[in-house]
């Protein structure tokens, strides 16, 4: 519920089962929740909890880029940060920690020293698996052109991404000439790396409806009465009652409990907040409030996490087609040019995305793989792995497809130099650049020609969440997974499931159906 306690490295026997000899790992995309942080709001000061926490030593060594000589020179400016807040008479005072600390003070929602260490250690664990054990990634890198790095606009997500990347490739694993890595960010209005209810009106409407349903279900239960007996005496005078929709909300209470448990004794709540039964009740209700919509509603999945999952699948299919849509086009080459990277890389092998608990739970719930799971702890991660059957292993290709691929598609002319380089996909305008091939990733699976579907044959997708293999229910039928192992979903089946909730025009959909019902009229279970 709070800090992740990671398991130890896989044994050799586990590795043989998880990474069978007949499959070759081709692309790994890791979605990682940020590390431990301070609470996003100052709550329960009446219970003795300090508003500001002294766990951010980075405040003593801030660095900014500054311009000199009319833009001809950039110089790093090192500076020390102190936070200012309101005093008793509304005059300014320096924010301080529980012992009067003023130089290590965290802002609200800031990644703490503990969070930096756990995300750095995540990078070390990823290195041990993908470099030391599997030899999938090189032990030494000269540039980051085979690595796709992305983060949300929230600073703790970017900083956690940086810590993880540096943990995976510390200074002694980077060449002396290693150039600055490219990190992709988006404007808040364009962000789909977390469920963006602030910039998607219809999704905000849906999430409020599901939250209200949870409040209606739980506010008058014996479980809520139990919570009130425990902690209602510390609720604000304006509320004095714990509820799903109280002030603070029950999920906000959970946030403060989790943040305090992840840090030192000087920033703890009264012991009643840590009652085991009470915490389990709070977590169960919080998971229902925030994530049940993904399990029940196609529209909820589409607006909340469909944009991200469409990107994830596009990178998988781009890796198959070798057309740059695996993320290489975004990373670019020298000075941002598209195509091969600065180091001559032709493909992305690893993606790291700094995101949030709401991202991870939404991804898993949208795939029907979050049943009974607790709230994602700090520094949780999902690894979406793409495998290819090795050349010595024949691909699972239905006989009907082999026949139709031969008879339905006209012979092709000699491939151009561009088709040879980028895998034969049609070149169309994408994001205003006519040199980037669109490929088949954004086409619905049922609309693909048999020859296009055949490109996906022999490829499989497997999901690991905090080093546990997760299963997608729609991949269990025969023909939709690797023979003998349902956890390896065929890429075609995985894409078909995600296609159903990948929006064609996310921003347009965010402004559509505003008068429609919030809840589906018939069951729309996730993962099929």
Secondary structure, DSSP 8 states (H G I E B T S, - for coil): --B--------HHHHHHHS-TTEEEEEEEEEEE---B--SS---GGGT--SS-S--GGGGSEEEEEEETTTTEEEEEEE----EEE-TTS-EEE---TT---SS---TT-B-HHHHHHHHHHHHHHHIIIIIIT--S-SSBS-STTEEEEE-SSHHHHHHHHHHHHHHS-GGGB-TT------B---GGG--SS--TTT-HHHHHHHHHHHHHHHHHHTTSHHHHHHHHHHGGGS-TTT-S--TTSSS-HHHHHHHHHHHHTS-GGG---GGGG-HHHHHHHHHHHHHHHHHHHHH-HHHHIIIIIHHHHHHHHHHHHHHHTSSTTTHHHH-SGGG-SSS-TT---S--EEEEEE-HHHHHHHHHHTT--TT-----BT-EEEEEEEEE-TTS-----HHHHHHHHHSS-------HHHHHHTT--B--BTTBTTSB--STTS-GGGS-HHHHHTTTTEEEEEEETTEEE--GGG-STTSEETTEEEEEEHHHHHHHHHTT--SSHHHHHTS-TTS-SS-SS---S--
